[in-house]
Amino acid sequence: MFTARLLLLTLLVVAIAGARFARGEDFPSEMVDFVPYDMNPVFTAEGPGHWDVKIRERGWVERDKDGYHLWFTGYDGTNTGTRLLGYATSADGLRWQAFAGNPLDRERWIEDMLVVKDSSRYVMVAEGREDIAQLLTSPDRIHWTRQGALDVRHTDGQPIEQGPYGTPVLWHEKGTWYLFYERGDQAVWLATSKDLRTWTNTSDKPVLERGPTPCDRYAVAMNQVVKYRDWYYAYYHGADTPQWKRWSTSVARSRDLMHWEKFAHNPLVENNESSGILVDDGLRFRLYTMHEQVRVRFSREASQGRLEQPE
């Protein structure tokens, strides 16, 4: 009788754990539970009379041995103003100093950027004008050379249809580059490349779609991919109205970069604090949000390992 009860209890525990996994409730708390910093915002645009009247969409935060680095998009606050690339540094990721030579490029439209260290150079993917994904490279984080628009193709080798393809996200592993991109914020696709120039879809169907939760029912775009304890995590933003008036930050995870499971309790952050970027500060994880002002949250629990970045 005791053995039968023990077996029944074990099966019940396994069933509950399986149900929690199916609902996405067993995401590590340090990846989903964040406390706002009480001195937010940590970085803002300079405002009227300056080149950066406002900050727009996704920026990028990197922590390195020499401190923290921030790339952001400033503009004049109008719908037609050119989106220009800015740069700032910080010793602690909380008190930032804008680069005196901002903007880094006064001519080219650069927004929604992501930066990866690749050997002796830095690689940036970003949106250009009309939301066309582009590649830039730099020897020093400051001087960037545009290498051209990304050449993305269907699985049969034919170019994808004309139109926007933006909010590019890079991951690099075992000699292969992975590119996540959205089209009109309606879904996210995945393509791969060996040379960062020609990209081929892994499937012509999206790997991350809108909904069914209200927070990303009307728009979705990926911000970042990290790897933690054998899982890939994608932090992404979504909109819950047809007019895209309210944005939020959410998370999903995957074993293979193609099949994603959304956290059951998304969004992580609401109130238009979107474009979330996760950074490992050595003790805890920080979640920076970028929309108009740069804010930061700290994981409530200490990290149980280190974040893996693109190789």
CORMO-V636144 format. One line per field, one symbol per residue. ss: DSSP state (H for helix, E for strand, - for the rest). phi: phi as a letter, one per 30 degrees, with the letter a starting at -180 (. if undefined). psi: psi as a letter, one per 20 degrees, with the letter a starting at -180 (. if undefined). A space follows every 50 residues. Layout:
ss: ???
phi: ???
psi: ???
//
This chain:
ss: -HHHHHHHHHHHHHHHHHHHHH------HHHH-EEE------EE------ ---EE----EEEEE--EEEEEEEEE--------EEEEEEE------EE-- ----E-----EEEEEEEE--EEEEEEE-HHHEEEEEEE-----EEEEEE- EEE-----E-----EEEEEEEEE--EEEEEEE----EEEEEEE----EEE E------EE----HHH--EEEEEEEEEE--EEEEEEEEE-------EEEE EEEE------EE------E-------EEEE----EEEEE---EEEEEEE- -------E---
phi: .ddddddddddddddddddddddiccdeddcbcbcdddcddcabddjejb dcdbcbhdcbcbcbdckcbbcbccadicdcdddcdcbbbadbibccbddd cdddbcccdbbhcbbbdbicbccbcadceiicdbcbbbdbiccccdcjdd ccbdddjdedddkdbbhdbcbbahicccbcbcbihcabcbbbacbicccb edadcdcbcdiddedbdcaaadcabbbbhiccbccbbbbcbddhdbcbcb bbbacbiccccdddceddbciicchdbcbdcjbbcccccbdibdbbbcdd cddclcdcced
psi: gggggggggghgggggghghghjkikqphiiioqpqpijqqiprqhapir hmhrqpbpappppahjbqppprpqrjirhippoqprqqrqhjjhoqoqph jqqhoigqoorlqppppncjrpppqrpaqkkpprpqqqijigopppirqp npqrhjiqqqqqrqoalqpqqppljpppppqrokkhrprpqrqijjgppp phqjqqiprqaiqhhkhiqpqqhqprpoljqppoprqrqjqhjlhpqrpr qrrqhjihoppqphkqqhpbkjnalppppojhgrqqopqiogqorqqpph qqqjaqpprp.
//
